[in-house]
Amino acid sequence: MLSSVTSLSLGDLIHQYRTKSNVTLSELARITEVSKGTLSKLENGEVQKPEYYKLQAVTEALGIPFEEYIELYIKVEKSPSSVLRIFSEAIARNCPTKTVVRIAERYLTIAKGESYDVIAKFFDIAIQKSETELKLELLQMLIDYSRSHGIMPYIAKGLFQKYLIDRNDFTKLSETYQSGRYLLNYAGFLNERERLLLYYCLAVHAFSLQNHKESIELSEYVIENDLTDSEFRANAIFNACNSYFYLNDMDKGIYYFQEYKKFSFPFVQDNIRYMNGRISARYGDVNLGIAQLEEYLRGASEYNLVYTIVLLMELYLDKGKLDEVKKLFIYENMMIKSLSDAQTTPEKRGKLACFYKLKGDWLREKDEISEAFEYYRKSALEYAQISYYEEAFNSLSLITNSTLISFNGLNRKAIEELNLVFNTLSS
């Protein structure tokens, strides 16, 4: 790549590369089928903006990288539609963020006519980009432009797409939830499907933060407004069902569970089998619940595996069945693998953290102190990664420094590591 100067023109760039390659104007004209006269005028600055297909032929022949010549080209391109096509091409080429952003800025600067139409075209191209950093930057540009031009629907759409990305950062659950709640002020500018998705995502988000009342409120909006028998509505009903159970409102929980049973999707049938055991164990016959969960575990889905294991561990520990708890440890790697699923929520990751804590309890009961410390540490860090800071501190506080001193086998290094984890969580 040749070095460039800020004042470098497109003609200067082509001349540099042609000279370095020892290619004459005549040879370049023959290779590209662009006339020698046109090439000469381009290099001399008499033609500042060649036809785009001719420019590509020349740059391809000379091996000039797209990001080197395109920023020079768009400086003199005055057609919004042409710059928009180049914007789309830059995204398709996976160009550096800096290049794509400069093209986007140029488009928004020179675009004329109806502002709504300008931003609508920009939005359609911008959301196709899968790389998170670039998409977030483009969405912020869209939001800023929409605000300055009073285009309410695209303020809403931009904020919504940004929320869908930001909510995947489990270390900022509370912060991103509040930004999602703020977005409800713009919900009326979203289309019906987007609005339902926003409420559902917030319902799941609230559930992960253990804000079960808000989760119910948001879930019930979806239930009341999505009148289809879709998977979407089924999931909202299941979310409401679980939230009511966590609030110990059995009547409402059972009501929504019965509504959920009306759906015939395979994942619904799987969830029902798990929930039958959970309901029996928590609200009825514990021994029946254990039997149902053990039966379900033999063919448990990857999605419900971690829930089933943790619930069984809790039930076994309550009954002092330590040998039965040990049998569940073989599922540890399978549970970790199940969390790579795209549907994994922070709440589900919290169940893995709970598994680590329960295994630590079992190990401590067996006087295997060093191993217990390791699992309490893993539990704390897993909780911290999903913003469950109270649970993280609880896992660590199970072994305080004063208590550790009385445990054989735990060395000073382990105590120092424990203090380091405390300090990390405190910061």
C-alpha positions as CSV (number, residue, x, y, z in Angstrom):
1,M,0.0,0.0,0.0
2,L,1.4,3.4,-1.0
3,S,1.4,6.2,1.5
4,S,-1.2,8.8,1.0
5,V,-1.3,12.5,1.9
6,T,-4.5,14.3,2.9
7,S,-4.3,16.5,-0.2
8,L,-3.8,13.6,-2.6
9,S,-6.2,13.5,-5.5
10,L,-7.7,10.5,-7.2
11,G,-5.4,11.2,-10.2
12,D,-2.3,11.4,-8.0
13,L,-3.1,8.1,-6.4
14,I,-3.6,6.4,-9.8
15,H,-0.3,8.0,-11.1
16,Q,1.6,6.7,-8.0
17,Y,0.4,3.2,-8.5
18,R,1.0,3.2,-12.2
19,T,4.5,4.5,-11.9
20,K,5.4,2.0,-9.2
21,S,4.1,-0.8,-11.4
22,N,6.0,0.4,-14.4
23,V,2.9,0.5,-16.5
24,T,2.6,3.0,-19.4
25,L,-0.6,4.9,-20.2
26,S,-0.8,2.9,-23.4
27,E,-0.5,-0.4,-21.6
28,L,-3.0,0.6,-19.0
29,A,-5.5,1.7,-21.7
30,R,-5.1,-1.6,-23.4
31,I,-5.7,-3.6,-20.2
32,T,-8.6,-1.6,-18.9
33,E,-10.2,-0.5,-22.3
34,V,-10.3,3.0,-20.9
35,S,-8.8,5.4,-23.5
36,K,-5.3,6.8,-23.1
37,G,-6.7,10.3,-23.3
38,T,-9.1,9.7,-20.5
39,L,-6.4,8.2,-18.3
40,S,-4.1,11.1,-19.0
41,K,-6.8,13.7,-18.1
42,L,-7.6,11.7,-14.9
43,E,-4.0,11.7,-13.8
44,N,-3.6,15.4,-14.6
45,G,-6.7,16.4,-12.7
46,E,-8.7,17.4,-15.8
47,V,-11.2,14.6,-15.0
48,Q,-11.8,14.6,-11.3
49,K,-14.7,12.1,-11.3
50,P,-14.4,9.3,-13.9
51,E,-17.3,7.0,-14.5
52,Y,-17.4,4.5,-11.6
53,Y,-17.0,1.4,-13.8
54,K,-14.0,2.9,-15.5
55,L,-12.4,3.7,-12.1
56,Q,-12.9,0.2,-10.9
57,A,-11.3,-1.2,-14.0
58,V,-8.2,1.0,-13.5
59,T,-7.9,0.4,-9.8
60,E,-8.3,-3.4,-10.2
61,A,-5.6,-3.4,-12.9
62,L,-3.2,-1.5,-10.7
63,G,-4.1,-3.3,-7.5
64,I,-5.3,-0.2,-5.6
65,P,-7.2,-1.2,-2.5
66,F,-10.9,-0.2,-2.5
67,E,-10.6,1.7,0.8
68,E,-7.7,3.8,-0.6
69,Y,-9.4,5.1,-3.7
70,I,-13.1,5.2,-2.6
71,E,-12.7,7.9,0.0
72,L,-11.1,10.1,-2.6
73,Y,-13.8,9.3,-5.1
74,I,-16.8,10.1,-2.8
75,K,-15.3,13.6,-2.1
76,V,-16.2,14.6,-5.7
77,E,-19.3,12.4,-6.1
78,K,-22.4,14.5,-5.8
79,S,-25.1,11.9,-6.6
80,P,-26.7,10.6,-3.3
81,S,-27.8,7.4,-5.1
82,S,-24.3,6.7,-6.3
83,V,-22.8,7.2,-2.8
84,L,-25.6,5.0,-1.4
85,R,-24.6,2.2,-3.8
86,I,-21.0,2.6,-2.7
87,F,-22.0,2.6,0.9
88,S,-23.7,-0.8,0.3
89,E,-20.7,-2.1,-1.6
90,A,-18.3,-1.0,1.2
91,I,-20.4,-3.0,3.7
92,A,-20.4,-6.1,1.4
93,R,-16.6,-5.8,1.1
94,N,-16.3,-5.8,4.9
95,C,-14.3,-2.5,4.7
96,P,-12.8,-1.0,7.9
97,T,-15.3,0.8,10.1
98,K,-13.6,4.1,9.3
99,T,-14.1,3.8,5.6
100,V,-17.8,2.8,5.9
101,V,-18.5,5.6,8.3
102,R,-16.9,8.3,6.0
103,I,-19.0,7.0,3.1
104,A,-22.1,7.1,5.3
105,E,-21.3,10.7,6.4
106,R,-20.9,11.8,2.8
107,Y,-24.3,10.3,1.8
108,L,-26.1,12.0,4.7
109,T,-24.4,15.3,3.8
110,I,-25.3,15.4,0.1
111,A,-28.6,13.6,0.2
112,K,-31.4,15.9,-0.9
113,G,-35.2,15.7,-1.0
114,E,-37.4,14.0,1.5
115,S,-35.5,13.4,4.7
116,Y,-37.6,10.3,5.6
117,D,-36.8,8.7,2.3
118,V,-33.1,9.4,2.8
119,I,-32.9,7.8,6.2
120,A,-35.1,4.9,5.2
121,K,-32.7,3.8,2.5
122,F,-29.7,4.3,4.9
123,F,-31.4,2.2,7.6
124,D,-32.1,-0.7,5.2
125,I,-28.5,-0.9,4.3
126,A,-27.1,-0.2,7.8
127,I,-29.0,-3.0,9.6
128,Q,-27.7,-5.6,7.2
129,K,-24.2,-5.3,8.7
130,S,-23.5,-8.1,11.1
131,E,-20.3,-6.7,12.7
132,T,-21.4,-5.1,16.0
133,E,-19.0,-2.2,16.3
134,L,-19.8,-0.8,12.9
135,K,-23.6,-1.4,13.2
136,L,-23.7,0.5,16.5
137,E,-21.8,3.4,14.9
138,L,-24.1,3.5,11.9
139,L,-27.2,3.2,14.1
140,Q,-26.0,6.2,16.2
141,M,-25.5,8.2,13.0
142,L,-29.1,7.3,12.0
143,I,-30.5,8.3,15.4
144,D,-28.6,11.6,15.4
145,Y,-29.7,12.4,11.8
146,S,-33.3,11.4,12.6
147,R,-33.4,13.6,15.7
148,S,-32.0,16.6,13.9
149,H,-34.7,16.2,11.2
150,G,-37.5,15.2,13.4
151,I,-38.0,11.8,11.9
152,M,-39.7,10.0,14.8
153,P,-40.1,6.5,13.3
154,Y,-36.4,6.2,12.6
155,I,-35.4,7.6,16.0
156,A,-37.5,4.7,17.3
157,K,-36.2,2.1,14.8
158,G,-32.6,3.1,15.5
159,L,-33.0,3.0,19.3
160,F,-34.7,-0.4,19.0
161,Q,-32.0,-1.9,16.9
162,K,-29.4,-0.5,19.2
163,Y,-31.2,-2.0,22.2
164,L,-31.3,-5.5,20.5
165,I,-27.5,-5.3,20.3
166,D,-26.8,-3.7,23.7
167,R,-28.9,-6.2,25.6
168,N,-26.5,-9.0,24.7
169,D,-23.9,-7.5,27.0
170,F,-24.8,-9.4,30.1
171,T,-22.4,-7.3,32.2
172,K,-24.7,-4.3,31.8
173,L,-28.1,-5.8,32.3
174,S,-29.6,-3.0,34.5
175,E,-28.2,-0.2,32.3
176,T,-29.5,-1.7,29.0
177,Y,-32.9,-2.6,30.6
178,Q,-33.4,1.1,31.5
179,S,-32.5,2.1,27.9
180,G,-35.1,-0.4,26.7
181,R,-37.7,1.0,29.1
182,Y,-36.9,4.5,27.8
183,L,-37.6,3.2,24.3
184,L,-41.2,2.4,25.3
185,N,-41.8,6.2,24.9
186,Y,-41.2,5.7,21.2
187,A,-43.0,2.4,20.8
188,G,-45.9,4.0,19.0
189,F,-43.6,4.9,16.1
190,L,-42.6,1.2,15.6
191,N,-44.7,-1.2,13.5
192,E,-46.8,-3.8,15.2
193,R,-44.3,-6.6,14.9
194,E,-41.4,-4.4,16.2
195,R,-43.5,-3.2,19.1
196,L,-44.4,-6.8,20.1
197,L,-40.8,-7.9,19.9
198,L,-39.7,-4.9,22.0
199,Y,-42.2,-5.8,24.8
200,Y,-41.2,-9.4,24.6
201,C,-37.5,-8.7,24.8
202,L,-38.0,-6.4,27.7
203,A,-40.1,-9.1,29.4
204,V,-37.3,-11.6,29.2
205,H,-34.8,-8.9,30.2
206,A,-36.9,-8.1,33.3
207,F,-37.2,-11.8,34.2
208,S,-33.4,-12.1,34.0
209,L,-33.1,-9.2,36.4
210,Q,-35.6,-10.9,38.6
211,N,-38.1,-8.0,38.2
212,H,-41.0,-10.5,37.9
213,K,-43.8,-8.0,38.3
214,E,-42.5,-5.9,35.4
215,S,-41.8,-9.1,33.4
216,I,-45.5,-10.1,33.8
217,E,-46.7,-6.6,32.8
218,L,-44.6,-6.7,29.6
219,S,-45.4,-10.3,28.8
220,E,-49.1,-9.7,29.2
221,Y,-48.9,-6.8,26.7
222,V,-47.6,-9.3,24.1
223,I,-50.3,-11.9,25.1
224,E,-53.1,-9.3,24.7
225,N,-51.9,-7.8,21.4
226,D,-50.5,-10.9,19.6
227,L,-53.7,-12.7,18.7
228,T,-52.1,-15.4,16.7
229,D,-51.1,-18.9,17.8
230,S,-47.4,-18.1,17.1
231,E,-44.3,-19.3,18.9
232,F,-43.8,-15.7,19.9
233,R,-47.1,-15.7,21.9
234,A,-46.4,-19.1,23.4
235,N,-43.1,-17.8,24.7
236,A,-44.7,-14.8,26.2
237,I,-47.3,-17.0,28.0
238,F,-44.5,-19.2,29.3
239,N,-42.6,-16.2,30.6
240,A,-45.6,-14.9,32.4
241,C,-46.2,-18.4,33.9
242,N,-42.7,-18.6,35.3
243,S,-42.8,-15.1,36.6
244,Y,-46.0,-15.8,38.6
245,F,-44.5,-19.0,40.0
246,Y,-41.5,-17.0,41.2
247,L,-43.9,-14.6,42.9
248,N,-45.6,-17.7,44.5
249,D,-48.9,-16.7,42.8
250,M,-49.9,-20.3,42.1
251,D,-53.4,-19.5,40.7
252,K,-52.1,-17.2,38.0
253,G,-49.1,-19.5,37.3
254,I,-51.3,-22.5,36.8
255,Y,-53.7,-20.5,34.6
256,Y,-50.9,-19.5,32.3
257,F,-49.4,-23.0,32.4
258,Q,-52.8,-24.4,31.2
259,E,-52.8,-21.8,28.4
260,Y,-49.3,-22.8,27.4
261,K,-50.3,-26.4,27.1
262,K,-52.7,-25.5,24.3
263,F,-49.8,-25.0,21.9
264,S,-48.5,-28.0,19.9
265,F,-44.9,-26.9,19.2
266,P,-42.3,-29.5,20.1
267,F,-40.5,-27.1,22.5
268,V,-43.7,-26.6,24.3
269,Q,-44.2,-30.3,25.0
270,D,-40.6,-30.5,26.2
271,N,-41.1,-27.6,28.6
272,I,-44.3,-29.1,29.9
273,R,-42.5,-32.3,30.9
274,Y,-39.9,-30.3,32.8
275,M,-42.6,-28.0,34.4
276,N,-44.7,-30.9,35.6
277,G,-41.7,-32.1,37.7
278,R,-41.0,-28.6,38.9
279,I,-44.5,-27.8,39.9
280,S,-44.9,-31.1,41.8
281,A,-41.6,-30.6,43.6
282,R,-42.1,-27.0,44.6
283,Y,-45.8,-26.9,45.2
284,G,-47.0,-30.4,45.8
285,D,-45.5,-33.8,46.2
286,V,-41.7,-33.5,46.4
287,N,-41.0,-37.2,45.9
288,L,-43.3,-37.2,42.8
289,G,-41.5,-34.1,41.5
290,I,-38.1,-35.8,41.9
291,A,-39.4,-38.9,40.1
292,Q,-40.8,-36.8,37.2
293,L,-37.6,-34.8,36.9
294,E,-35.4,-37.9,37.0
295,E,-37.6,-39.4,34.2
296,Y,-37.4,-36.1,32.2
297,L,-33.6,-36.0,32.6
298,R,-33.2,-39.2,30.7
299,G,-34.3,-37.4,27.5
300,A,-33.9,-33.7,28.6
301,S,-33.5,-31.1,25.9
302,E,-30.3,-29.2,25.8
303,Y,-32.2,-26.1,26.6
304,N,-33.7,-27.4,29.9
305,L,-30.8,-29.5,31.0
306,V,-29.2,-26.9,33.3
307,Y,-32.6,-26.1,34.9
308,T,-33.3,-29.8,35.5
309,I,-29.9,-30.5,37.0
310,V,-29.9,-27.5,39.4
311,L,-33.4,-28.2,40.6
312,L,-32.6,-31.8,41.3
313,M,-29.4,-30.8,43.1
314,E,-31.4,-28.5,45.4
315,L,-34.0,-31.2,46.1
316,Y,-31.4,-33.8,46.8
317,L,-29.4,-31.5,49.1
318,D,-32.6,-30.6,51.0
319,K,-33.2,-34.3,51.6
320,G,-29.5,-35.0,52.4
321,K,-29.1,-37.3,49.4
322,L,-25.4,-36.5,48.8
323,D,-24.8,-39.6,46.7
324,E,-27.6,-38.7,44.4
325,V,-26.1,-35.2,44.0
326,K,-22.7,-36.6,43.0
327,K,-24.3,-38.6,40.1
328,L,-25.3,-35.2,38.6
329,F,-21.8,-34.0,38.3
330,I,-21.3,-35.9,35.0
331,Y,-23.6,-33.4,33.3
332,E,-21.3,-30.4,34.0
333,N,-19.6,-30.2,30.6
334,M,-22.9,-30.8,28.9
335,M,-24.5,-27.9,30.7
336,I,-21.6,-25.6,29.8
337,K,-22.0,-26.6,26.2
338,S,-25.7,-25.9,26.3
339,L,-25.1,-22.3,27.1
340,S,-23.5,-21.7,23.7
341,D,-27.1,-21.8,22.3
342,A,-28.3,-18.5,20.8
343,Q,-31.3,-18.6,23.0
344,T,-29.2,-18.5,26.2
345,T,-30.4,-15.8,28.6
346,P,-28.6,-14.2,31.6
347,E,-31.1,-16.0,33.8
348,K,-30.0,-19.4,32.3
349,R,-26.3,-18.5,32.8
350,G,-27.3,-17.8,36.4
351,K,-28.4,-21.4,36.8
352,L,-24.9,-22.6,35.8
353,A,-23.5,-20.2,38.5
354,C,-26.0,-21.8,40.9
355,F,-24.8,-25.3,39.9
356,Y,-21.2,-24.2,40.8
357,K,-22.4,-22.9,44.2
358,L,-24.3,-26.1,44.9
359,K,-21.3,-28.2,43.9
360,G,-19.2,-26.1,46.3
361,D,-21.7,-26.9,49.1
362,W,-21.4,-30.6,48.3
363,L,-17.6,-30.5,48.3
364,R,-17.5,-28.5,51.5
365,E,-19.8,-31.1,53.1
366,K,-17.3,-33.8,52.0
367,D,-14.5,-31.7,53.5
368,E,-12.9,-31.2,50.1
369,I,-12.1,-27.6,50.9
370,S,-9.7,-26.7,48.0
371,E,-12.2,-28.0,45.4
372,A,-15.1,-26.3,47.2
373,F,-13.2,-22.9,47.1
374,E,-12.7,-23.4,43.3
375,Y,-16.4,-23.9,42.7
376,Y,-17.4,-21.0,44.9
377,R,-15.0,-18.8,43.0
378,K,-16.4,-20.0,39.6
379,S,-19.9,-19.4,40.9
380,A,-19.0,-15.8,41.9
381,L,-17.3,-15.0,38.6
382,E,-20.2,-16.5,36.6
383,Y,-22.7,-14.4,38.6
384,A,-20.6,-11.3,38.2
385,Q,-20.6,-11.7,34.4
386,I,-24.3,-11.4,34.2
387,S,-24.6,-8.5,36.8
388,Y,-25.9,-10.8,39.6
389,Y,-23.6,-9.1,42.1
390,E,-25.5,-9.9,45.2
391,E,-25.4,-13.6,44.3
392,A,-21.7,-13.3,43.5
393,F,-20.9,-11.9,46.9
394,N,-23.1,-14.6,48.5
395,S,-21.1,-17.3,46.8
396,L,-17.8,-15.8,48.0
397,S,-19.0,-15.1,51.5
398,L,-19.7,-18.8,52.0
399,I,-16.0,-19.0,52.7
400,T,-14.7,-16.0,54.7
401,N,-11.1,-15.6,55.5
402,S,-11.7,-16.4,59.2
403,T,-13.5,-19.6,58.2
404,L,-10.9,-20.7,55.7
405,I,-8.1,-20.6,58.2
406,S,-9.8,-23.5,60.0
407,F,-10.1,-25.6,56.8
408,N,-7.2,-27.9,56.2
409,G,-5.8,-27.9,52.7
410,L,-6.5,-24.3,51.7
411,N,-3.2,-22.5,51.2
412,R,-2.3,-18.8,51.3
413,K,-2.5,-18.5,47.5
414,A,-6.1,-19.6,47.6
415,I,-6.9,-17.0,50.2
416,E,-5.2,-14.3,48.2
417,E,-7.1,-15.3,45.1
418,L,-10.4,-15.1,47.1
419,N,-9.5,-11.6,48.1
420,L,-8.7,-10.7,44.5
421,V,-12.1,-11.8,43.4
422,F,-13.8,-9.8,46.2
423,N,-11.8,-6.7,45.1
424,T,-12.8,-7.3,41.4
425,L,-16.5,-7.5,42.3
426,S,-16.2,-4.4,44.5
427,S,-14.8,-2.3,41.7
